Amino acid sequence: MDMGRKPGKSRHLSSPRRKNRGENLRLWRERERMTVIKLDRNQGDDSDVEEMDHDSNDSDKSSSNSDSSDGSDYDDSSEMDEEECERLRSEYVEDLVDLERQFTFLREQLYRERFTQVDSKLLEIRSGRAQEYLQPLQQLQENMRIRTEVAAILKQFSLASVNNQIDAEAIAAVQNLQSEQKLLWDTIQDGLEGEIRRLEEDRNNIDVNSALWGSEQPRRTSGSRRKPVSVNGPYIIYMLHESDILEDWTIIKRALTVCKRKTELH
């Protein structure tokens, strides 16, 4: 709003009435000065005019000594001065009221314009067209984009780390299984090989005993008895038939074959 421009009502101050008021004030002052000069002449003393203006008692005293014609003129001028002062006071009051009215009008107009500006700015902010709103919004969008990219990269690294951990655990589990299987296979193989060696030793002992028993059998029939042949080394003699031992040996061989096939399949 252009505050330098005055509303139309301010023209009232430059109206002819204002000019008349100034002219009347000038005439009133001139009359007062002429009255004081006239009173000085009638009194006949050499007192100062400025002292007569400031001393009201001396003015009253000189006016009482003047003639009747001059007193009547002074009374008329006093009445005119009072009327003029009253009229001027009324005009001043009117001007003051007019100024208050103009001030109220300007204040209301300023309020309406400020309210319109604030309302339009609020509409721009709500519609997303205000510069005070767009710049912070762009900054927030840029921060959001950066944080989104950082979060995506962090997600990729987290997934890669989890996948690597899963793969490492799977490899460790497979290696552990293979080592356990190998250990179990070695244990079973060692046990079976030891059992086979013992069985072979027992069979050899049985074969030796059978050969010795066959060679001594004819002599027993003839009634002669010889001492048993002593065999060096520790031997275990089972109270089993040879057919039972062979059957056990066949079962052990089959078990070893099945176990070996399962290991190769895994």
NORTA-V226199 format. One record per residue. SS is DSSP state (H for helix, E for strand, L for the rest). Layout:
SS, SS
This chain:
L, L, L, L, L, L, L, H, H, H, H, H, H, H, L, H, H, H, H, H, H, H, H, H, H, H, H, H, H, H, H, H, H, H, H, H, H, H, H, H, H, H, H, L, L, L, L, L, H, H, H, H, H, H, L, H, H, H, H, H, H, H, H, H, H, L, L, H, H, H, H, H, H, H, H, H, H, H, H, H, H, H, H, H, H, H, H, H, H, H, H, H, H, H, H, H, H, H, H, H, H, H, H, H, H, H, H, H, H, H, H, H, H, H, H, H, H, H, H, H, H, H, H, H, H, H, H, L, L, L, H, H, H, H, H, H, H, H, H, H, H, H, H, H, H, H, H, H, H, H, H, H, H, H, H, H, H, H, H, H, H, H, H, H, H, H, H, H, H, H, H, H, H, H, H, H, H, H, H, H, H, H, H, H, H, H, H, H, H, H, H, H, H, H, H, H, H, H, H, H, H, H, H, H, H, H, H, H, H, H, H, H, H, H, H, H, H, H, H, H, H, L, L, L, L, L, L, L, L, L, L, L, L, L, L, L, L, L, L, L, L, H, H, H, H, H, H, H, H, H, H, H, H, H, H, H, H, H, H, H, H, H, H, H, H, L
